[in-house]
Structure formats: structure tokens, C-alpha cells
Amino acid sequence: MSVIDNPYAPPQAELSQPLAAASTFFVVAPRKLVIMILLTSGMYFVYWFYKQWTCYRQATGANVWPVVRAFFSVIFLYPLIMKIRRQVEVKAPTYQWQPRSVAIGLVVCGALPYMYSWALAPLTAMKISACLTIVHLYLMVQVQRAVNQVENDLRGEVNKRLTLANCIWIAIGLCFYALSIVSAMRLAELAQG
């Protein structure tokens, strides 16, 4: 005798939880984003970009290749930010930001070092790169805040802790920084002597 046949049977509840909708974009706490980009010598940006396109592909079914888009991020940065802009308009229309200006600023910050690094003294190029890094981080935080707004996780609570893998990449990034500084100092010594 089934529940339908037995009017005296207790009600049966559906115990299986529906799957949560896949997030359209990669959520990360802005603080963690800054730490990871700075301490990994910018390598986290490639990973962040890959994760953004992977989440987008999973959520929308779009035919995109996240690996290719991550390695050619300068080309695909503007389209990603415009996709984020569209989602902000739908899910958080009151959120204020300047997506086109942010996209152009990020492209300029990414391309500018290739234009001056060969013409300037190594230490001068390093100083300019440090200034551009500050601007780049500010713009990246603007993009991440928009993403977090879309995903309804304003502070990035689901991805705010540093993992063991994060710490390993930080160690690798710090080694790159040390090598860059030593190389710049040696080139400066050679130029003087």
C-alpha cells in the first residue's frame, strides 16, 4: 500500500536538496585577491582569469576555452568585463562602477611595461612597474567587487582563506621577486662599472 493509497500515512517530505545554481563568475575576497596577485608576482592573475572563464562556461554553456583565454588575457579582458557588466545590470542594477574605464585601464597597465622596460634603466623600470602594479590592483579589486556583487557574496566569504596551494604559489612568487631584484641590481652595477 503506497502513501497515496493510505490516507493515514505521515506526509513524506522531499529530502534531497536541489543543487545550488552554479555561480556565473569566480568569487574571491578582495583582500585575498590583492595578496595573491602581489605575492605570486602576478601569476594569480592568470589563474583568476582562467577561473572566471571556467565558471562562465559552466554557468552559461558558452563555447569558450578558458586556458586559451587565460594565456591571452589582454585580448579577452574587455569581453570578460563586459559580460560581468551585463550580469551586474541584471542582478545588481544599483551597483555603480565604470566597466569600460576599468577594462581600458587594465589593458594599458598590462601592455605598458612592454613599451618602456627595454628603454629604461632596470631600477627605474622596476619603480614604474611598482606604480603600475598599484593601479592594476585597484582596478582588479573593482572588477572583483562587481563579480562578488553579481554572486551575492559582497565580501567573498566563500573564498577568503589562503590554502596550502596558495601558500606554495606565494613562495614561488617571492622567489621570482628575489631573482628580479638581484638581476636588476647586477645590471645596475654593470652599467656603473
DOMIFI-743804 format. One record per residue (C-alpha): residue number from 0; residue in one letter; x, y, z. Coordinates in steps of 0.05 Angstrom, whole numbers. Example, Ala and Ser with C-alpha at 12.3 -4.5 7.8 and 13.67 -1.06 7.14 Angstrom:
REM residues 2
<pt n="0" res="a" X="246" Y="-90" Z="156"/>
<pt n="1" res="s" X="273" Y="-21" Z="143"/>
REM end
This chain:
REM residues 193
<pt n="0" res="m" X="0" Y="0" Z="0"/>
<pt n="1" res="s" X="31" Y="67" Z="-21"/>
<pt n="2" res="v" X="26" Y="134" Z="14"/>
<pt n="3" res="i" X="-26" Y="155" Z="-37"/>
<pt n="4" res="d" X="-67" Y="94" Z="-20"/>
<pt n="5" res="n" X="-61" Y="103" Z="55"/>
<pt n="6" res="p" X="-92" Y="169" Z="78"/>
<pt n="7" res="y" X="-66" Y="156" Z="149"/>
<pt n="8" res="a" X="7" Y="152" Z="130"/>
<pt n="9" res="p" X="51" Y="210" Z="153"/>
<pt n="10" res="p" X="69" Y="261" Z="100"/>
<pt n="11" res="q" X="133" Y="245" Z="61"/>
<pt n="12" res="a" X="179" Y="304" Z="51"/>
<pt n="13" res="e" X="228" Y="310" Z="-7"/>
<pt n="14" res="l" X="294" Y="304" Z="29"/>
<pt n="15" res="s" X="340" Y="315" Z="-29"/>
<pt n="16" res="q" X="365" Y="386" Z="-33"/>
<pt n="17" res="p" X="363" Y="418" Z="-101"/>
<pt n="18" res="l" X="432" Y="433" Z="-127"/>
<pt n="19" res="a" X="454" Y="505" Z="-118"/>
<pt n="20" res="a" X="458" Y="543" Z="-182"/>
<pt n="21" res="a" X="529" Y="547" Z="-209"/>
<pt n="22" res="s" X="560" Y="615" Z="-200"/>
<pt n="23" res="t" X="569" Y="654" Z="-264"/>
<pt n="24" res="f" X="637" Y="682" Z="-242"/>
<pt n="25" res="f" X="693" Y="665" Z="-194"/>
<pt n="26" res="v" X="684" Y="694" Z="-125"/>
<pt n="27" res="v" X="744" Y="714" Z="-83"/>
<pt n="28" res="a" X="752" Y="762" Z="-26"/>
<pt n="29" res="p" X="784" Y="827" Z="-50"/>
<pt n="30" res="r" X="836" Y="823" Z="5"/>
<pt n="31" res="k" X="857" Y="753" Z="-17"/>
<pt n="32" res="l" X="859" Y="776" Z="-90"/>
<pt n="33" res="v" X="907" Y="832" Z="-73"/>
<pt n="34" res="i" X="951" Y="787" Z="-30"/>
<pt n="35" res="m" X="954" Y="733" Z="-83"/>
<pt n="36" res="i" X="968" Y="779" Z="-142"/>
<pt n="37" res="l" X="1022" Y="816" Z="-104"/>
<pt n="38" res="l" X="1057" Y="756" Z="-73"/>
<pt n="39" res="t" X="1054" Y="710" Z="-133"/>
<pt n="40" res="s" X="1088" Y="761" Z="-179"/>
<pt n="41" res="g" X="1022" Y="767" Z="-217"/>
<pt n="42" res="m" X="1016" Y="693" Z="-232"/>
<pt n="43" res="y" X="950" Y="691" Z="-194"/>
<pt n="44" res="f" X="920" Y="737" Z="-246"/>
<pt n="45" res="v" X="927" Y="681" Z="-298"/>
<pt n="46" res="y" X="892" Y="632" Z="-251"/>
<pt n="47" res="w" X="838" Y="684" Z="-234"/>
<pt n="48" res="f" X="825" Y="696" Z="-307"/>
<pt n="49" res="y" X="821" Y="621" Z="-321"/>
<pt n="50" res="k" X="772" Y="611" Z="-264"/>
<pt n="51" res="q" X="728" Y="668" Z="-288"/>
<pt n="52" res="w" X="721" Y="637" Z="-357"/>
<pt n="53" res="t" X="712" Y="567" Z="-328"/>
<pt n="54" res="c" X="655" Y="589" Z="-283"/>
<pt n="55" res="y" X="624" Y="629" Z="-341"/>
<pt n="56" res="r" X="627" Y="568" Z="-387"/>
<pt n="57" res="q" X="596" Y="522" Z="-334"/>
<pt n="58" res="a" X="540" Y="570" Z="-318"/>
<pt n="59" res="t" X="522" Y="591" Z="-388"/>
<pt n="60" res="g" X="544" Y="533" Z="-432"/>
<pt n="61" res="a" X="583" Y="582" Z="-476"/>
<pt n="62" res="n" X="634" Y="551" Z="-522"/>
<pt n="63" res="v" X="697" Y="584" Z="-492"/>
<pt n="64" res="w" X="766" Y="556" Z="-479"/>
<pt n="65" res="p" X="786" Y="581" Z="-410"/>
<pt n="66" res="v" X="860" Y="561" Z="-418"/>
<pt n="67" res="v" X="868" Y="599" Z="-483"/>
<pt n="68" res="r" X="832" Y="660" Z="-455"/>
<pt n="69" res="a" X="875" Y="659" Z="-392"/>
<pt n="70" res="f" X="941" Y="659" Z="-431"/>
<pt n="71" res="f" X="917" Y="713" Z="-480"/>
<pt n="72" res="s" X="883" Y="753" Z="-425"/>
<pt n="73" res="v" X="899" Y="820" Z="-456"/>
<pt n="74" res="i" X="855" Y="802" Z="-515"/>
<pt n="75" res="f" X="798" Y="773" Z="-474"/>
<pt n="76" res="l" X="798" Y="821" Z="-415"/>
<pt n="77" res="y" X="749" Y="871" Z="-446"/>
<pt n="78" res="p" X="698" Y="817" Z="-466"/>
<pt n="79" res="l" X="701" Y="787" Z="-396"/>
<pt n="80" res="i" X="689" Y="853" Z="-362"/>
<pt n="81" res="m" X="631" Y="868" Z="-410"/>
<pt n="82" res="k" X="600" Y="800" Z="-391"/>
<pt n="83" res="i" X="607" Y="819" Z="-318"/>
<pt n="84" res="r" X="576" Y="886" Z="-333"/>
<pt n="85" res="r" X="515" Y="853" Z="-365"/>
<pt n="86" res="q" X="506" Y="809" Z="-304"/>
<pt n="87" res="v" X="512" Y="869" Z="-258"/>
<pt n="88" res="e" X="458" Y="904" Z="-297"/>
<pt n="89" res="v" X="412" Y="844" Z="-289"/>
<pt n="90" res="k" X="427" Y="823" Z="-217"/>
<pt n="91" res="a" X="450" Y="887" Z="-183"/>
<pt n="92" res="p" X="426" Y="947" Z="-224"/>
<pt n="93" res="t" X="441" Y="996" Z="-168"/>
<pt n="94" res="y" X="514" Y="977" Z="-165"/>
<pt n="95" res="q" X="557" Y="1034" Z="-191"/>
<pt n="96" res="w" X="623" Y="1023" Z="-228"/>
<pt n="97" res="q" X="656" Y="1042" Z="-293"/>
<pt n="98" res="p" X="669" Y="976" Z="-330"/>
<pt n="99" res="r" X="695" Y="1006" Z="-395"/>
<pt n="100" res="s" X="745" Y="1051" Z="-359"/>
<pt n="101" res="v" X="767" Y="993" Z="-315"/>
<pt n="102" res="a" X="777" Y="948" Z="-375"/>
<pt n="103" res="i" X="817" Y="1000" Z="-413"/>
<pt n="104" res="g" X="859" Y="1016" Z="-351"/>
<pt n="105" res="l" X="875" Y="942" Z="-341"/>
<pt n="106" res="v" X="896" Y="933" Z="-414"/>
<pt n="107" res="v" X="940" Y="995" Z="-410"/>
<pt n="108" res="c" X="971" Y="972" Z="-344"/>
<pt n="109" res="g" X="985" Y="904" Z="-376"/>
<pt n="110" res="a" X="1015" Y="930" Z="-440"/>
<pt n="111" res="l" X="1054" Y="990" Z="-416"/>
<pt n="112" res="p" X="1113" Y="952" Z="-385"/>
<pt n="113" res="y" X="1129" Y="921" Z="-452"/>
<pt n="114" res="m" X="1136" Y="991" Z="-482"/>
<pt n="115" res="y" X="1185" Y="1021" Z="-432"/>
<pt n="116" res="s" X="1224" Y="964" Z="-400"/>
<pt n="117" res="w" X="1275" Y="959" Z="-455"/>
<pt n="118" res="a" X="1289" Y="1034" Z="-458"/>
<pt n="119" res="l" X="1297" Y="1049" Z="-384"/>
<pt n="120" res="a" X="1348" Y="1032" Z="-332"/>
<pt n="121" res="p" X="1328" Y="968" Z="-294"/>
<pt n="122" res="l" X="1316" Y="1002" Z="-227"/>
<pt n="123" res="t" X="1275" Y="1058" Z="-260"/>
<pt n="124" res="a" X="1234" Y="1006" Z="-297"/>
<pt n="125" res="m" X="1223" Y="970" Z="-231"/>
<pt n="126" res="k" X="1198" Y="1034" Z="-197"/>
<pt n="127" res="i" X="1149" Y="1048" Z="-254"/>
<pt n="128" res="s" X="1126" Y="976" Z="-252"/>
<pt n="129" res="a" X="1112" Y="982" Z="-177"/>
<pt n="130" res="c" X="1068" Y="1043" Z="-191"/>
<pt n="131" res="l" X="1031" Y="1008" Z="-246"/>
<pt n="132" res="t" X="1020" Y="948" Z="-200"/>
<pt n="133" res="i" X="984" Y="992" Z="-151"/>
<pt n="134" res="v" X="938" Y="1018" Z="-206"/>
<pt n="135" res="h" X="928" Y="947" Z="-232"/>
<pt n="136" res="l" X="909" Y="921" Z="-163"/>
<pt n="137" res="y" X="859" Y="978" Z="-153"/>
<pt n="138" res="l" X="826" Y="962" Z="-219"/>
<pt n="139" res="m" X="825" Y="887" Z="-206"/>
<pt n="140" res="v" X="791" Y="899" Z="-139"/>
<pt n="141" res="q" X="737" Y="940" Z="-176"/>
<pt n="142" res="v" X="724" Y="881" Z="-223"/>
<pt n="143" res="q" X="723" Y="831" Z="-165"/>
<pt n="144" res="r" X="674" Y="873" Z="-125"/>
<pt n="145" res="a" X="628" Y="874" Z="-185"/>
<pt n="146" res="v" X="634" Y="798" Z="-191"/>
<pt n="147" res="n" X="620" Y="789" Z="-117"/>
<pt n="148" res="q" X="560" Y="835" Z="-123"/>
<pt n="149" res="v" X="533" Y="792" Z="-180"/>
<pt n="150" res="e" X="544" Y="728" Z="-140"/>
<pt n="151" res="n" X="512" Y="759" Z="-77"/>
<pt n="152" res="d" X="575" Y="749" Z="-36"/>
<pt n="153" res="l" X="599" Y="820" Z="-26"/>
<pt n="154" res="r" X="659" Y="803" Z="17"/>
<pt n="155" res="g" X="678" Y="739" Z="-19"/>
<pt n="156" res="e" X="665" Y="695" Z="42"/>
<pt n="157" res="v" X="666" Y="630" Z="2"/>
<pt n="158" res="n" X="739" Y="643" Z="-19"/>
<pt n="159" res="k" X="773" Y="686" Z="33"/>
<pt n="160" res="r" X="823" Y="639" Z="65"/>
<pt n="161" res="l" X="893" Y="623" Z="39"/>
<pt n="162" res="t" X="901" Y="549" Z="23"/>
<pt n="163" res="l" X="964" Y="507" Z="22"/>
<pt n="164" res="a" X="965" Y="513" Z="-54"/>
<pt n="165" res="n" X="961" Y="589" Z="-47"/>
<pt n="166" res="c" X="1020" Y="589" Z="1"/>
<pt n="167" res="i" X="1061" Y="547" Z="-47"/>
<pt n="168" res="w" X="1047" Y="595" Z="-104"/>
<pt n="169" res="i" X="1065" Y="653" Z="-58"/>
<pt n="170" res="a" X="1132" Y="621" Z="-43"/>
<pt n="171" res="i" X="1145" Y="613" Z="-118"/>
<pt n="172" res="g" X="1125" Y="685" Z="-130"/>
<pt n="173" res="l" X="1171" Y="711" Z="-76"/>
<pt n="174" res="c" X="1228" Y="673" Z="-108"/>
<pt n="175" res="f" X="1213" Y="708" Z="-173"/>
<pt n="176" res="y" X="1215" Y="775" Z="-137"/>
<pt n="177" res="a" X="1282" Y="759" Z="-106"/>
<pt n="178" res="l" X="1311" Y="739" Z="-174"/>
<pt n="179" res="s" X="1284" Y="803" Z="-206"/>
<pt n="180" res="i" X="1314" Y="847" Z="-152"/>
<pt n="181" res="v" X="1382" Y="812" Z="-155"/>
<pt n="182" res="s" X="1382" Y="816" Z="-232"/>
<pt n="183" res="a" X="1364" Y="890" Z="-231"/>
<pt n="184" res="m" X="1419" Y="905" Z="-181"/>
<pt n="185" res="r" X="1471" Y="867" Z="-221"/>
<pt n="186" res="l" X="1451" Y="903" Z="-285"/>
<pt n="187" res="a" X="1456" Y="969" Z="-248"/>
<pt n="188" res="e" X="1526" Y="951" Z="-223"/>
<pt n="189" res="l" X="1548" Y="931" Z="-293"/>
<pt n="190" res="a" X="1521" Y="997" Z="-321"/>
<pt n="191" res="q" X="1561" Y="1036" Z="-269"/>
<pt n="192" res="g" X="1626" Y="997" Z="-274"/>
REM end
